[in-house]
Amino acid sequence: MRRIAVPVLLTVLLSGPVPALAGDGSDEMAAAARAGQWQLRALRLPDAWRTSKGEGVTVAVLDTGVNPGHPDLRGAVIEGPDLTDPGGDGRGWGPHGTAMAGLIAGRGHGEGGKGGVLGVAPAATVLSIRVTLENGDPRRAHRQPGWRDALARGIRYAADHGAGVISMSLGGGSGAWEGSAAEEEAVQYAIGKGAVLVASSGNDGAAANRKNFPAAYPGVIAVGAVDRRGRVARFSNRQDYVSVVAPGTDIVTADGGDSYVVGDGTSSAAAMVAGIAALIRSAHPHLSPYHVRLAIEEGTRRRPCDGYSPAYGHGVADAALALREAARLAAPAVIPPLPGPYFGDGPYPASRTAVVAGMVLLVVVMSGWVVLRSRERRRDST
């Protein structure tokens, strides 16, 4: 039976739970959380938000479940099924899934939304699909029938329920690092339905650096982590499937209750790139999953010298640059019209007039040349 692990390295409470966190914008914890979001500037989100905030896009978060009651996520979450427990009521949620949702679509709270965390795509909608349990959950020790192919079923559910982006901040666990045919088929199914899939590259970089799934499946945007200086984090997996890297250290986000956490991991980086994909899908809804991925990869900064490396992928993600690349890819090709017959009632357009005049001049020149050649032949014959 395949098991799925939530790849989080560190989770430290920023502060204890606050009963009335949904207060006004002066709440000290909420203000501290917003101030700690260094990724907002690193990803150039203020610039990107002039173009898109993810309106109209549903991002499926395949994780431990999302708490829809967190102050920064109220009104942003659709509760999907709990695929870890076939007999459950579908309302399970965990801290990790909530944290990832906050990084994708957090809306803040309080007066003017100035408190709490903002996600990369704050106007997007989150579809919560529970496919795994928290690392410390004692139920992990029991073999639950619902866990079999939960991720594969979650991917298909997301694709069938309108998800434009599927975020998977999780990976192989309990020695299962080879992937599965059911998951790979589900990935291709979702791409065929037009969904963009994003996954964390893994937190095994400082150890065995093993291949991590679902990040390694073809077509998935695999994301590694960098620190505040743009350096690849030691824990971030270095593999040839890495697409890009994004902020993944000292990341402040929503906790499962009413508070906030600070964490390290490629989970956070992947959630942020899923948010960038949502910005692109909102601004250019007709772009294919391939072109969304291309825009994210081409719209990077701090690229490796050779254009690609297993550590950096194609470079450090940049939301503003990715949107610019998406606009370029979405622009229709301009093909100049070929000259042809004109059947209008009015005069020829200026450009066609020039073409016709040139053709008339060519006919005159050729006629003159023919006349001269005829005279020369008569002269020679006499």
N, C-alpha and C positions, 0 to 999 in steps of 0.2 A: 504493500500500500504506500502510495506516495504521500509524503508529508511536506508541508510548506512552512517555512520559517519567516518571521518578520525581521528583516535585517537592520536592526537598530543597535548601534554600539553603545550609546550612552543616553540616558534620560535622567535629567536632574531637575527637581522641582525648582522653579524660579521663586515660588512662594507657596504657602499653603492655600487651600481652597478658600475662596471668599464667598459667603452666602449670597450677597447681593451684588454680584459682579456687573450686572446689567444696569448699573447706575449711570450717572452722568459722565461726560468725557473727562472729568477731573480725577477719576478713580486712579490711584497711584499705581496699582498693579497693571491696569490696562495701559496707562501711559508708559510704564517701563517696558511692557511687551512691545508696544509700537516702536519705542526708541531703540530697542534691541534688534529690530529687523534690518540688519545691514544689507540683506540681499535685495531690498527694494531699489537701492541705488546701484548695487553691483549689476543687476539685470537691466538697468535703465528703464525701470517700469514707469516712472512719471512721463517719460517721453513716449513710451509705447501706448500708454492710456489715452493719449490724444487721438489715437487711431482706433483702439478697440479695448474693451474691458471684458470681453467674453460673452456679450449679450447673445442670448438665443442658443447657446451651446450647452449640452449636457455632458459632463465628465463623469464617467463611471469610476468609482474608487473601489477596487477589488482589494479588500483588506480585512481588518478585524471588525469592521462596522463603524459607522459614524454617528456621533451623538447629535441629533438635530436640535437639541435644546441648548447647546453652547451659545452664549451671547453673541459670538462672532459668526455663527452659522445659522442663526434663526431665519427661516424662510428660504434657505439655500439648499436644503437637503430633501431628496426623495428617498424614502426608505424602501430598499429592495429586499430580496430574500436572504435568509440565513442558510447558506448551502452547507454549513458544517453540521446542521441539525435538522434533518428532514421533518421532524415533528415539532420544530420550534415555531414561534409566532412571527418570526421575521423581524423582530425588533432588537436583535442583539447588537451591541456596539462596544467598542474598546478604545482605549487611549490612543493606540497607534493609528488606527483608521481616522479618528477624529483629528489627530495632529496633521495627517496628510491632507485631509479635506481643508483644514485651515490654511495650509500653504497654497492650495489650489484656488479656493474660492472664498476665503475668509473676507467678511464684509466690515469688520470692526463693529463698534457699538458706541452708544452714548451720543451726545450732541454732535451732529455733523459727522458721525462715524469716526471721530478722532481718537477713540480709545480702542484697545485690542489689536488683533492682528489683521493685516490685509493679505489676501492671497494674490497670486499673480493675475488671476482672472476673476476679480471680485463680483462681476455681474453674471458669471456662469452658474449653472445649476449642478449640484452633485447628486449622482445616483449611487447610493450606498449598497454594496453587495458584499456580504460577509462570506469569505472563502477560507479563512483561517482564524486561529485564536492567538491571543497574546502569548509571547514566549513563556511567561510565567504561569500561564493558566494550567491548573492541575488536570484539566480535561484532556490535555495533550497526551497524557500517559495512557489514555484509553483509546482503543481503536473504534472510532465512530464510523459507521457505514457511510454517513453523509460526507465524509472527507474524501472519499474516492472520487477523483476527477473533479473536485469542487472548483478548482481554478478554471479548468476547461469549460465546465458548465457556466461558470460566472462570466467568462469571456463571451460565450454565445448569448447568454441572457442580455448582457450589455448591448451587444450588437443588434439584437432583435428588439430592444426597447429604446432605440433612438440615441444611443451614446455616440457622439462625434469623436470623443477621445476616451481611451481606456487607460487608467493609471494603475500600475501594479508595483507598489513599493514592497516587494517580497521576493523570496527566492527559495532555492532548494535547501532542504534541511534533512537531518537524520541520515546523512550519507547519500541522499538521493540527489545527485548532481548531473544526471544524464538526460533529464527532460523526459517527455512522454509523447507518444504519437497523438494521443487525444488532445493534448494541449497545443501541439504544433498545428494540428488540423483546425482547432478552434481559432488560433491566431490567423490563419489564412482565411477562414470563414469571415472573421470580423473585418479584415482588410478588404475582402471582397464586398462587404456591406458598406464600405466607405469610412470605417473607423480608423483613427490613428492610435497605435498602441505604444505605450511608454513604460519602461521598467527600470529598476535600479540595477546597476552593474554588479553589485555585491560588495560586501565589506571584508573580503578575504585577502585583500591585496598585500597586507603585511605578513601573511602566513602562507598557506598553500596556493593562494591566488587561483582557485579553481573556477572553472567555467560555471556561470550562474544562469539558471533558467527561472523565469521566462525571458530574461534579457537577451539570451543567446539565440532565441528563435529568429529565423530570417524575417525581416519586415518590422521587427520591434525596435524602437528607438531606445537604445541602452545608454544609461546616464551614469557617469562617475561623479565624484565629489572634489571640490576645491575649497581652500580656505580663504580667508579675507584678502590675502595677497595674490590670489589666483593660482596658488600652487596646488598640485594634486595631493590630496590627503593620503597619508601612508596606508590607511585601511582600504582605499578605493581600488577595486580590482582593475588590473591592467590586462586587457584582452583585446583581440582584434575585432570583437563585436561592439566595442564602445563607440557610440556615435558622437557624443559631446559630453562636457562636464559642466557642472553648475554648483552654486554654493551648497556646502554640505557639512560645515562645522559651525558650532555655536549658533545653531538655528533656533530661534524662538518661535513657538507656535502654540496652538490650542491644545489643552490637555483634555482627557476624557470627561472631566467634570466641568467646573466653572473656572478653572485656573489655567496656567500656562506652564510649558516645559521648555527646557533648552536641550537640544540633542545634536549628536553627530551621526552621520550616516549617509549612504547613497540613497536611502529612502527619501530624504528631504529633497535631494537634488533631482530625483526623478519626478517627484510631485511638482516641483517648480517648472520643469520642462513640459510636463503635461499641461500646466497652466499656459505656457507659451503657445503650445499647440492649440489650446482653446481660443486664445487671442487671434490666431491666424484663421481658425475655422470660422470665427465670428465675422472677421473682416472679409474673408474670401471663401465663402461656403462651398464653392464649386471646385476648389483645389482638391486633387486626389491625395490620398495618404502619402503616396510617394513624393509628391511635390511639397507637402507640408514638411515632411522629413528633410527634403532637400533645402527648403528655406531655412530651417533651424540649423542645419549643418553649414550652409553657406553664410548664414548670418551670425557668425561667431567672431570673437576677437581672441587675441593671444593664440593664434594658430601655431602648431608645430612647424619647425623650419621646412620639413619635407611635405607639409600639407596634411599629414596624418600621423598619429602615434597611438599605440595601445593604451597609453596613460591618459592623454588629452582627447583622444578621438580626433574630431575635426576642429576642436578649440573650445573656448569658454562661451557658454550660451549668453546671448544678448537679445532681449525681447524686442528692442527697437530695431536692431539690425535684421532680425528674423522677419519682422513685419515688412521691412523695406524689400527684402528678398522675395517675400511672398507676393508683394505688389508687382514686382518685376515679372515673376513667373505667371501671375494671373493676367498680365496685360496681353490683349490680343495682338497677334502678329499683324503688322501693317504691310500689306502687299500693294505696291503701286499699280494702278489700273493700266492695262495694255491698250495701246491706241487701236481704235476700231471704227467701224462706220457710225456715223451720227445721224440719228433719225428724228431729232427734236424739231420743233417748229421755229425756234429762235436761232440766233447765230451760234456758231461753234464756240465751245468754251475756249478760253485763251490758250490753254495748253494744247488742245487739239488743233486749234488754228495754226499754231506753230508747226505741228507735225504735217498738216495738210500742205502748208506753204513749202515746207522742205521737200515734200514729195513732188509738188508741181515743178519746183526748181530743178529737181533731179530729172524729171521727164524732159524739160526744155533743154538741159545740157546734153542729155543722151540723144535727143532729136538733132541738135546741132552737130553732134559728133557723127551721126549717121549721114547727114547731108554732106559734110566735108569729105567723108570717106567715099561717098558716091562720086563727087566731083573729081577726086584724085584718080579714081578708077577710069572715068571717061577721058581724063587728060592723058593717062598712061596708054589707053587704047588707041589714041590718035597719034 
